[in-house]
Amino acid sequence: MSRVIVGMSGGVDSAVAAFLLKEKGYEVIGVTLRTWLSEDGTESRCCEIDDARRTAWELGIKYYPYNCLELFRDKVIEPFAQDYIQGLTPNPCIECNRYVKWGKMEYIRQVFGADYIATGHYAHVVKKNGRYTVRTADYASKDQTYMLYKLTQEQLSHTLMPLGGYSKEQVRKIAAELGIEVASKRDSQELCFVAEGNHADYIDGMERPDTPGEGLYKDKEGNILGTHKGIHHYTIGQRKGLGIALGTSKFVTQLNAKANEVVLGDESDLMRNELLCGDINFMSVDRIPEGEKIRCNVKIRYAHKAAPAAIYATPNDKIAVEFDEPVRAPSPGQSAVFYDSEGCVIGGGRILRD
């Protein structure tokens, strides 16, 4: 019997993942990684230990919680705040998956002598070209491969994702039929560690000495348009919440962190045919040879429909992306993920400033 460590958030997805693996004959051990706790004791939606413990009891499996507060702060919260202060738009869930969830669960797997770790992500782990990668879920509306592109070959080699072929409705139905209490529990939608307000409110609450104050709105010609609240309050493509009336709709088109300036422009100013990525992680290939272009589909944010493009390697370990048609508002700090024609992740990287 193979032993598997299942990451249990306290939600329905991880509960059903644990059940499906138990049904297949695995010895299942549930674990919850406590990543965040507010001052009033409120838990993150990613680590609701009471719900996870009760679900494990309902399924008849062993269960252990683990404290990851310091690891989460160092690998997720601090880089998240620093990115916004530098005028970038981070993907904290991507960093959490690689460095916290998989990083800690791989350690736990070795402690328990388990063969695998598993999660309730909607994706498939497959082998292609002799390497491990993730393939898009059967139901596109729940596909989570974008958030998983940074996982390493070692991590993927010990990973199971049993929900790749299921819809959310099917998962809830399984849980309801089992009588699991979290069957109808709502999904977590926002950042797990931002309990109230938005990301800027959270960063302001950290009281960091480098948090920017008020600065200038400018147009692309450098003309002053007004005053903004601080560069960390804004993201590329933003239209609402600017607090400035210009007689016509304007969008955030550029964030100048050094000068604490927010550049406003028209929607046409957001369109890009090309972008450059760094901090690359490859999955189905180990590299792209210099001089070779690969046709693929590229997602520039989680909710973006992957767009046809060509990618190629540039000096200094960067990847350039050339889209067939312009894409709207690629944001520095966000990730671009490259998919082949079968929906397998080739790799991905962080979008760099122009």
TORTIFI-976359 format. One line per field, with one value per residue (C-alpha): residue number from 0; residue in one letter; z, y, x. Coordinates in pm, 1 decimal, always signed. Layout:
N
num: [NUM | ...]
residu: [A | ...]
zz: [Z | ...]
yy: [Y | ...]
xx: [X | ...]
END
This chain:
354
num: [0 | 1 | 2 | 3 | 4 | 5 | 6 | 7 | 8 | 9 | 10 | 11 | 12 | 13 | 14 | 15 | 16 | 17 | 18 | 19 | 20 | 21 | 22 | 23 | 24 | 25 | 26 | 27 | 28 | 29 | 30 | 31 | 32 | 33 | 34 | 35 | 36 | 37 | 38 | 39 | 40 | 41 | 42 | 43 | 44 | 45 | 46 | 47 | 48 | 49 | 50 | 51 | 52 | 53 | 54 | 55 | 56 | 57 | 58 | 59 | 60 | 61 | 62 | 63 | 64 | 65 | 66 | 67 | 68 | 69 | 70 | 71 | 72 | 73 | 74 | 75 | 76 | 77 | 78 | 79 | 80 | 81 | 82 | 83 | 84 | 85 | 86 | 87 | 88 | 89 | 90 | 91 | 92 | 93 | 94 | 95 | 96 | 97 | 98 | 99 | 100 | 101 | 102 | 103 | 104 | 105 | 106 | 107 | 108 | 109 | 110 | 111 | 112 | 113 | 114 | 115 | 116 | 117 | 118 | 119 | 120 | 121 | 122 | 123 | 124 | 125 | 126 | 127 | 128 | 129 | 130 | 131 | 132 | 133 | 134 | 135 | 136 | 137 | 138 | 139 | 140 | 141 | 142 | 143 | 144 | 145 | 146 | 147 | 148 | 149 | 150 | 151 | 152 | 153 | 154 | 155 | 156 | 157 | 158 | 159 | 160 | 161 | 162 | 163 | 164 | 165 | 166 | 167 | 168 | 169 | 170 | 171 | 172 | 173 | 174 | 175 | 176 | 177 | 178 | 179 | 180 | 181 | 182 | 183 | 184 | 185 | 186 | 187 | 188 | 189 | 190 | 191 | 192 | 193 | 194 | 195 | 196 | 197 | 198 | 199 | 200 | 201 | 202 | 203 | 204 | 205 | 206 | 207 | 208 | 209 | 210 | 211 | 212 | 213 | 214 | 215 | 216 | 217 | 218 | 219 | 220 | 221 | 222 | 223 | 224 | 225 | 226 | 227 | 228 | 229 | 230 | 231 | 232 | 233 | 234 | 235 | 236 | 237 | 238 | 239 | 240 | 241 | 242 | 243 | 244 | 245 | 246 | 247 | 248 | 249 | 250 | 251 | 252 | 253 | 254 | 255 | 256 | 257 | 258 | 259 | 260 | 261 | 262 | 263 | 264 | 265 | 266 | 267 | 268 | 269 | 270 | 271 | 272 | 273 | 274 | 275 | 276 | 277 | 278 | 279 | 280 | 281 | 282 | 283 | 284 | 285 | 286 | 287 | 288 | 289 | 290 | 291 | 292 | 293 | 294 | 295 | 296 | 297 | 298 | 299 | 300 | 301 | 302 | 303 | 304 | 305 | 306 | 307 | 308 | 309 | 310 | 311 | 312 | 313 | 314 | 315 | 316 | 317 | 318 | 319 | 320 | 321 | 322 | 323 | 324 | 325 | 326 | 327 | 328 | 329 | 330 | 331 | 332 | 333 | 334 | 335 | 336 | 337 | 338 | 339 | 340 | 341 | 342 | 343 | 344 | 345 | 346 | 347 | 348 | 349 | 350 | 351 | 352 | 353]
residu: [M | S | R | V | I | V | G | M | S | G | G | V | D | S | A | V | A | A | F | L | L | K | E | K | G | Y | E | V | I | G | V | T | L | R | T | W | L | S | E | D | G | T | E | S | R | C | C | E | I | D | D | A | R | R | T | A | W | E | L | G | I | K | Y | Y | P | Y | N | C | L | E | L | F | R | D | K | V | I | E | P | F | A | Q | D | Y | I | Q | G | L | T | P | N | P | C | I | E | C | N | R | Y | V | K | W | G | K | M | E | Y | I | R | Q | V | F | G | A | D | Y | I | A | T | G | H | Y | A | H | V | V | K | K | N | G | R | Y | T | V | R | T | A | D | Y | A | S | K | D | Q | T | Y | M | L | Y | K | L | T | Q | E | Q | L | S | H | T | L | M | P | L | G | G | Y | S | K | E | Q | V | R | K | I | A | A | E | L | G | I | E | V | A | S | K | R | D | S | Q | E | L | C | F | V | A | E | G | N | H | A | D | Y | I | D | G | M | E | R | P | D | T | P | G | E | G | L | Y | K | D | K | E | G | N | I | L | G | T | H | K | G | I | H | H | Y | T | I | G | Q | R | K | G | L | G | I | A | L | G | T | S | K | F | V | T | Q | L | N | A | K | A | N | E | V | V | L | G | D | E | S | D | L | M | R | N | E | L | L | C | G | D | I | N | F | M | S | V | D | R | I | P | E | G | E | K | I | R | C | N | V | K | I | R | Y | A | H | K | A | A | P | A | A | I | Y | A | T | P | N | D | K | I | A | V | E | F | D | E | P | V | R | A | P | S | P | G | Q | S | A | V | F | Y | D | S | E | G | C | V | I | G | G | G | R | I | L | R | D]
zz: [+0.0 | -101.3 | +157.8 | +53.5 | +240.6 | +145.5 | +200.8 | +358.9 | +367.5 | +538.8 | +208.6 | -9.3 | -280.5 | -54.2 | +131.9 | -186.7 | -303.8 | +20.1 | -21.5 | -382.6 | -290.0 | +4.1 | -230.5 | -462.3 | -178.3 | -61.5 | +304.7 | +339.4 | +599.4 | +609.2 | +697.8 | +725.0 | +696.9 | +917.3 | +709.8 | +857.9 | +1174.7 | +1237.3 | +1561.7 | +1665.6 | +1597.3 | +1262.8 | +1037.6 | +667.2 | +429.1 | +320.6 | +663.8 | +861.4 | +1096.6 | +1273.6 | +943.5 | +815.0 | +1137.0 | +1133.7 | +768.6 | +840.1 | +1123.1 | +887.4 | +632.8 | +892.3 | +816.0 | +1032.9 | +1055.8 | +1165.2 | +1157.0 | +1103.3 | +1186.3 | +878.4 | +992.1 | +973.6 | +641.4 | +490.3 | +612.5 | +466.5 | +132.5 | +59.4 | +266.3 | +265.7 | -112.5 | -178.0 | +4.5 | -147.1 | -500.1 | -462.6 | -310.7 | -616.1 | -857.6 | -942.2 | -926.2 | -752.9 | -765.5 | -397.9 | -456.0 | -705.8 | -456.3 | -178.6 | -385.9 | -458.4 | -145.9 | +128.7 | +35.2 | -168.2 | +16.2 | +355.5 | +237.8 | +67.7 | +403.2 | +575.5 | +307.0 | +386.9 | +764.3 | +724.8 | +464.5 | +222.1 | -151.4 | -259.0 | -163.3 | -300.4 | -316.5 | -428.4 | -724.6 | -1053.7 | -1282.5 | -1407.6 | -1337.7 | -1650.2 | -1807.1 | -2140.9 | -2312.8 | -2017.5 | -1776.9 | -1537.6 | -1612.5 | -1537.5 | -1791.9 | -1784.1 | -1600.0 | -1798.6 | -1695.9 | -1799.7 | -1555.6 | -1261.2 | -1418.1 | -1177.9 | -1379.6 | -1402.8 | -1026.5 | -1042.7 | -1311.0 | -1061.7 | -917.0 | -964.0 | -1128.5 | -787.3 | -641.1 | -934.5 | -930.5 | -591.9 | -657.4 | -717.7 | -822.7 | -825.9 | -916.8 | -1267.9 | -1432.9 | -1213.3 | -1224.0 | -909.2 | -919.8 | -927.8 | -635.1 | -423.9 | -512.7 | -396.4 | -69.5 | -15.3 | -76.6 | +180.4 | +431.5 | +464.8 | +645.1 | +414.7 | +101.1 | +50.4 | +197.1 | -24.5 | -217.0 | -107.9 | -360.5 | -231.8 | -87.3 | +202.3 | +437.4 | +360.7 | +588.0 | +549.5 | +292.5 | -4.0 | -60.3 | -15.0 | +319.1 | +431.6 | +329.4 | +501.2 | +813.8 | +811.0 | +885.3 | +682.1 | +666.6 | +287.5 | +217.9 | -26.1 | +50.4 | -187.4 | -532.3 | -871.7 | -1147.0 | -1486.6 | -1849.8 | -2091.7 | -2191.1 | -1829.8 | -1756.8 | -1397.0 | -1365.3 | -990.2 | -671.5 | -588.4 | -256.1 | -303.1 | -581.4 | -399.5 | -433.2 | -811.3 | -1076.3 | -1452.6 | -1632.0 | -1331.2 | -1410.4 | -1099.8 | -766.7 | -907.9 | -723.6 | -1008.9 | -1259.8 | -1604.6 | -1810.6 | -1980.8 | -1870.8 | -1799.9 | -1706.8 | -1513.8 | -1787.3 | -1597.3 | -1238.7 | -1172.3 | -829.5 | -802.1 | -849.5 | -689.6 | -1006.4 | -1164.9 | -1540.1 | -1679.4 | -2040.7 | -2279.5 | -2309.4 | -2633.8 | -2431.4 | -2245.8 | -2553.1 | -2603.4 | -2876.9 | -2692.6 | -2341.3 | -2167.6 | -1881.1 | -1618.9 | -1326.5 | -1567.3 | -1459.6 | -1728.5 | -1701.1 | -2017.7 | -2160.6 | -1983.9 | -2197.6 | -2527.3 | -2751.3 | -2865.0 | -3207.2 | -3179.4 | -3159.3 | -3006.7 | -3095.0 | -2790.6 | -2604.6 | -2329.1 | -2025.6 | -1870.5 | -1565.2 | -1397.4 | -1560.4 | -1902.6 | -2194.3 | -2327.4 | -2646.6 | -2946.5 | -2942.7 | -3017.2 | -2742.9 | -2769.4 | -2543.5 | -2506.3 | -2331.4 | -1951.0 | -1920.1 | -2027.8 | -2248.4 | -2501.3 | -2600.7 | -2933.8 | -2946.8 | -3270.6 | -3158.9 | -2892.1 | -2534.2 | -2276.1 | -1975.3 | -1913.9 | -1567.8 | -1449.6 | -1154.9 | -1282.4 | -1449.6 | -1811.6 | -1846.8 | -2171.5 | -2284.4 | -2572.1 | -2801.5 | -2559.0 | -2263.4 | -2098.9 | -1932.7 | -2113.8 | -1845.2 | -1735.7 | -1579.2 | -1424.1 | -1660.9 | -1658.4 | -1699.0 | -2052.1]
yy: [+0.0 | +339.6 | +616.5 | +969.0 | +1301.5 | +1509.1 | +1883.6 | +1967.7 | +2330.6 | +2262.1 | +2298.1 | +2057.5 | +2007.0 | +1867.3 | +1662.3 | +1487.4 | +1445.7 | +1259.6 | +1043.1 | +951.0 | +844.7 | +639.7 | +467.3 | +377.5 | +196.9 | +455.5 | +498.8 | +863.3 | +1105.0 | +1451.3 | +1758.0 | +2125.5 | +2392.0 | +2686.4 | +2975.1 | +3276.2 | +3382.0 | +3728.2 | +3916.5 | +3818.5 | +3449.3 | +3430.0 | +3159.2 | +3187.2 | +3018.5 | +2809.1 | +2659.8 | +2621.0 | +2351.0 | +2274.5 | +2200.9 | +1997.4 | +1792.8 | +1719.6 | +1615.7 | +1379.4 | +1223.0 | +1188.3 | +1012.9 | +795.4 | +909.1 | +1027.9 | +1402.7 | +1644.6 | +2027.5 | +2202.5 | +2554.9 | +2738.6 | +3097.6 | +3206.4 | +3030.1 | +3188.8 | +3534.0 | +3504.8 | +3342.5 | +3500.2 | +3802.9 | +3994.6 | +3950.2 | +4035.2 | +4367.8 | +4447.4 | +4386.0 | +4625.5 | +4891.0 | +4852.6 | +4901.6 | +4531.3 | +4305.7 | +3979.3 | +3627.2 | +3522.3 | +3190.4 | +3081.3 | +3149.7 | +2979.6 | +2664.3 | +2612.9 | +2736.9 | +2676.7 | +2410.5 | +2180.2 | +2278.4 | +2182.0 | +1884.0 | +1731.5 | +1749.2 | +1590.0 | +1320.2 | +1222.1 | +1226.7 | +986.9 | +774.4 | +843.9 | +786.2 | +1092.3 | +1422.0 | +1525.6 | +1834.5 | +1931.8 | +2137.2 | +2098.8 | +1981.8 | +1665.7 | +1562.7 | +1395.6 | +1303.4 | +1448.7 | +1443.1 | +1239.9 | +1523.7 | +1599.2 | +1874.2 | +1972.1 | +1950.1 | +2160.5 | +2024.2 | +1867.1 | +2154.6 | +2480.9 | +2695.2 | +2537.7 | +2479.7 | +2578.7 | +2497.5 | +2868.4 | +2869.5 | +2554.5 | +2635.1 | +2696.8 | +2345.9 | +2161.7 | +1825.3 | +1673.9 | +1808.7 | +1690.3 | +1343.9 | +1281.9 | +1463.4 | +1336.5 | +1558.7 | +1343.5 | +1620.6 | +1696.2 | +1509.2 | +1643.0 | +1950.2 | +2152.3 | +2033.5 | +1670.2 | +1728.0 | +1887.8 | +1601.9 | +1342.0 | +1529.5 | +1565.7 | +1194.2 | +1114.1 | +1347.1 | +1558.1 | +1879.6 | +2106.2 | +1985.8 | +2322.5 | +2541.9 | +2842.9 | +2877.2 | +3116.8 | +3401.0 | +3662.1 | +3660.0 | +3416.2 | +3649.1 | +3970.3 | +3928.0 | +4281.8 | +4556.9 | +4516.2 | +4449.9 | +4817.7 | +4838.6 | +4529.6 | +4676.7 | +5007.1 | +4807.2 | +4650.7 | +4999.9 | +4941.5 | +5239.6 | +5203.1 | +5220.4 | +5509.7 | +5804.5 | +6036.1 | +6093.9 | +6238.8 | +6119.4 | +6202.4 | +6141.1 | +5978.6 | +6319.1 | +6391.8 | +6642.8 | +6644.1 | +6532.7 | +6511.9 | +6331.5 | +5960.8 | +5771.1 | +5580.5 | +5357.4 | +5032.7 | +5113.8 | +5065.0 | +4797.2 | +4811.9 | +4832.8 | +4974.0 | +5221.3 | +5234.1 | +5381.7 | +5636.5 | +5925.6 | +6167.8 | +6319.7 | +6389.1 | +6398.5 | +6067.9 | +5716.2 | +5674.1 | +5365.2 | +5299.6 | +5229.6 | +5252.6 | +5256.2 | +5443.7 | +5324.9 | +5537.3 | +5859.3 | +5723.9 | +5825.3 | +5665.7 | +5718.7 | +5734.5 | +5681.0 | +5537.8 | +5171.9 | +5152.8 | +5231.2 | +4900.7 | +4679.5 | +4488.1 | +4257.2 | +4155.6 | +4100.8 | +3968.3 | +3717.1 | +3635.2 | +3390.8 | +3110.4 | +2762.6 | +2495.5 | +2189.6 | +1981.6 | +2096.7 | +2166.5 | +2470.8 | +2648.2 | +2641.0 | +2982.3 | +3073.8 | +2842.3 | +2972.7 | +2761.4 | +2808.6 | +2793.4 | +2958.4 | +3205.7 | +3313.7 | +3647.5 | +3621.5 | +3353.6 | +3453.7 | +3526.3 | +3299.3 | +3171.6 | +3356.4 | +3222.3 | +3332.2 | +3240.1 | +3222.9 | +3221.1 | +3244.2 | +3567.2 | +3631.7 | +3628.2 | +3341.1 | +3542.6 | +3434.1 | +3671.8 | +3635.3 | +3753.9 | +3743.8 | +3695.2 | +3964.6 | +4233.5 | +4138.1 | +4377.4 | +4499.0 | +4248.0 | +4354.0 | +4342.0 | +4102.9 | +3881.5 | +3551.3 | +3442.5 | +3067.0 | +2881.2 | +2592.7 | +2349.9 | +2234.3 | +1955.1 | +2191.9 | +2087.8 | +2356.2 | +2415.8 | +2660.3 | +3017.3 | +3323.0 | +3665.4 | +3947.3 | +4213.1 | +4586.7 | +4726.9]
xx: [+0.0 | +141.5 | +130.9 | +27.7 | +33.6 | -272.4 | -265.9 | -602.5 | -715.9 | -1047.6 | -1232.5 | -1427.3 | -1161.6 | -891.8 | -1153.1 | -1265.4 | -904.5 | -829.6 | -1141.0 | -1060.9 | -708.6 | -832.3 | -1081.1 | -792.7 | -618.1 | -365.6 | -283.9 | -388.0 | -249.7 | -403.2 | -197.6 | -281.1 | -13.5 | -103.2 | +26.0 | -148.3 | -328.5 | -472.7 | -432.0 | -786.0 | -714.1 | -893.3 | -747.9 | -677.9 | -923.9 | -625.3 | -566.2 | -887.8 | -766.1 | -1095.3 | -1271.6 | -977.1 | -950.8 | -1324.6 | -1310.3 | -1020.3 | -1224.2 | -1524.7 | -1301.5 | -1131.5 | -776.9 | -488.1 | -442.1 | -167.5 | -146.5 | +188.4 | +296.5 | +430.1 | +371.2 | +735.3 | +797.7 | +485.3 | +584.5 | +935.0 | +844.8 | +506.1 | +401.6 | +730.7 | +794.3 | +426.6 | +454.7 | +795.3 | +666.1 | +372.9 | +598.5 | +825.8 | +534.9 | +494.5 | +187.5 | +282.8 | +133.1 | +157.3 | -25.7 | +242.1 | +519.9 | +323.6 | +273.3 | +640.9 | +811.6 | +554.2 | +297.8 | +517.7 | +832.0 | +687.7 | +481.3 | +785.2 | +963.0 | +662.1 | +649.8 | +1006.5 | +943.3 | +649.2 | +823.0 | +537.1 | +552.8 | +353.1 | +199.5 | -138.9 | -358.6 | -706.9 | -583.9 | -767.9 | -487.5 | -317.0 | +42.8 | +184.1 | +518.1 | +621.9 | +960.5 | +1085.3 | +998.5 | +715.2 | +466.9 | +107.7 | -174.2 | -488.4 | -790.9 | -1073.6 | -1303.6 | -1141.1 | -1338.0 | -1152.1 | -810.0 | -529.2 | -217.0 | -127.0 | -63.6 | +149.6 | +408.0 | +689.9 | +688.0 | +1018.0 | +1077.9 | +1154.3 | +830.8 | +618.6 | +775.7 | +610.5 | +279.8 | -73.4 | -365.6 | -678.8 | -927.6 | -799.0 | -1085.5 | -1366.8 | -1588.8 | -1659.4 | -2019.6 | -1908.2 | -1671.9 | -1946.0 | -2183.6 | -1928.8 | -1879.9 | -2255.8 | -2314.6 | -2044.8 | -2207.7 | -1892.7 | -1981.8 | -1778.2 | -1963.1 | -2134.0 | -1859.9 | -1796.7 | -1471.7 | -1201.1 | -1182.3 | -939.3 | -587.7 | -593.1 | -403.7 | -597.1 | -898.8 | -1034.9 | -993.3 | -760.1 | -391.0 | -296.8 | -479.7 | -290.4 | +46.0 | -36.5 | -119.6 | +226.9 | +366.9 | +679.7 | +917.1 | +947.9 | +571.4 | +521.4 | +296.2 | +116.0 | +260.9 | +174.6 | -52.3 | +99.2 | +11.2 | +254.8 | +389.1 | +480.7 | +202.6 | +78.9 | -284.3 | -332.9 | -229.9 | -255.2 | -250.2 | +76.3 | +200.1 | +115.1 | -258.0 | -254.1 | -211.6 | -164.0 | -498.9 | -685.6 | -966.4 | -1184.0 | -1082.4 | -838.1 | -1003.3 | -950.0 | -1196.1 | -1053.8 | -1373.3 | -1293.4 | -1201.0 | -831.9 | -634.9 | -315.6 | -60.1 | +268.8 | +397.0 | +720.9 | +830.5 | +1145.3 | +948.6 | +628.0 | +441.6 | +134.4 | +99.7 | -253.4 | -353.7 | -608.7 | -701.7 | -504.8 | -190.5 | -235.9 | -205.6 | +120.7 | +247.7 | +563.9 | +691.2 | +1001.3 | +1005.1 | +1265.4 | +1292.4 | +1203.6 | +1096.5 | +1070.1 | +848.7 | +799.2 | +1134.6 | +1462.7 | +1544.0 | +1476.4 | +1786.5 | +1908.7 | +1778.9 | +1476.8 | +1119.9 | +844.5 | +480.3 | +253.7 | -32.8 | +50.1 | -152.7 | -53.7 | -281.3 | -490.0 | -821.5 | -667.6 | -754.1 | -422.0 | -329.4 | -130.4 | +232.4 | +592.6 | +855.0 | +1232.6 | +1536.0 | +1733.0 | +2065.5 | +2076.1 | +1825.8 | +1522.8 | +1231.0 | +1074.7 | +709.8 | +568.1 | +187.7 | -1.9 | -246.8 | -198.5 | -287.3 | -428.0 | -232.6 | +45.4 | +162.7 | +524.3 | +544.6 | +263.6 | +349.5 | +332.8 | +276.5 | +346.0 | +122.5 | +165.3 | -116.7 | -212.3 | -252.6 | +73.9 | +283.1 | +611.9 | +720.7 | +672.1 | +828.4 | +770.6 | +682.9 | +957.1 | +926.7 | +969.1]
END
